[in-house]
Amino acid sequence: MARSRLTPCCSPGPKRSRLNLQWSNQSESDKKQDFDRALQPLCQRQPVSHMHRAAHRAAKRFAAPQRWIVVRAQRAASGWSEQPEVKALSACLERHGLIAEAIRDSCGAAAFADACPTVGASVGAHLRHSLEHVQCCATAVESLRSGLRVPTLNYDGRERDAELERDPAYLAARSRELAAGISDGDGVDLDAKVLAAFALDASGDDALLPSTLRRELAFAAHHATHHFFVAGLVAKSHLGVALPDDVGRAPATLRHDRQASSTGAYVDVGG
């Protein structure tokens, strides 16, 4: 049986080219092959727009596994509690409790809330402030576990618990409770999207900044370290309690100090 010729007809219209195909009695596979052969030169003749290129790149990106997917898989394989951000924040939470107990055992519970006139705050006030930032992270972890897609960490709108800065035993217990919750985040994606709310202008609304849970856990640990430094100053100058030398010293500072100690270079004294 004779097969009719396939006649591609390219008719440029006002917006796009049109391809007319006519078949007689052909099988479906023959029709598809003829269609593909006719379409190929047509596509080669048509200019490719920037939109087409972008669509092609997007399709290519999502069609094959990317490096960040592999990295996330490797991180997930090592377990939640072994992630550096989780380990750092868990260690900071443990340190909250140790500082609170050190002040209580050395000076009594009342000294924990005794404000230093120079700094204008107590050891308890600084530990409460940083602990409540960690509470925002813990709430975000629970929100993601319960199915909320993009939780908001409202640091400046957080609930203040004044009892935390008055009772060192209560703060120590709360910090270890949070540490247990932060360490048990299996099933939650550390790279999940979150929003961080900050007041950048006293007269305006809070700014909502896109972030990830991983980044916010790291921020909470870093933020706590600087408040440990001020708490250490209050403890030493106002209460006469010397905390360990590494309290309030940032990891980067400790690393720099180790490198500089052998060369006699400048040693940073700040957090």
C-alpha positions, 0 to 999 in steps of 0.5 A: 500500500502506497504511503502518502508523503508528509508535507510540512508547511511552515506558515509564519503567523503574527506570533508563532509558526504553524506546522500543518501535517497531513497523513493518509493510512499510516500506523501510529508509529510511522506518523510519529516518526514522520512528525519528528522528522518534519519538526526537527528542521522547523525547530532549527529554523526558528530563533530561540528566545531568552524565555525558551533558553531559561525554560530549557535550563530550568527543565535541565536543572530539575531533570537531573540530581544536583549537587545540593541534593547530594549534599543534603542527602549526605547530611541526612544520612549522618543523623539530625543530632550529628549536624554541626548546627544542632551540635553547636546549639545543644552545647550552648543550651548545656552551657546556659545551665552550667553558668546558671548553676555556677552562679547559684552555687557560688553566690546564691540564687538572688545573685543570679538576678542582681543587675550590674550597674555598669552593664545594666543587666544581670547574668540571668537577664542575658541567659534568659534573652538568649534562651528565648531565642533558642525557644523560637527555633524549637517552636519552628522545629515543632511547627515543621514536624506538625506540617507547617510549610514555612514557620516564622521565627519572631525573635523580637515578638517572642514571649518573655518569661521573667522567671527565667532570669530570677530562678537559676534552677528553673533556667537550667532545667528549661535549657536542658529541656530545650536541648533534648527537643532540639537534638530530637529533630528526626524527620524534620528537614534542616534546610526547610524554608523559614521566615525570620522576623526582625524589627529593623526600625523602631517606627516600622513593621518587622522585616520578614527575611527568608532563611532556613532552619539550619541557618537559624539554629546556627544564628541562635548558637552564635547569638548565645555565645556573645551573651555568654561573654557579657554574662561572664563580665557581669559575673566577674566584675559584679559578683566576683565569680570567674567563669571558665576562660572559654565562656563567651569566646566564639569558635572563630576566636578560639581557633584564631587564638590557637593559631596565634599562640605559636606565632606571638600574633595579636590575640582577640579578647572579645567574643 
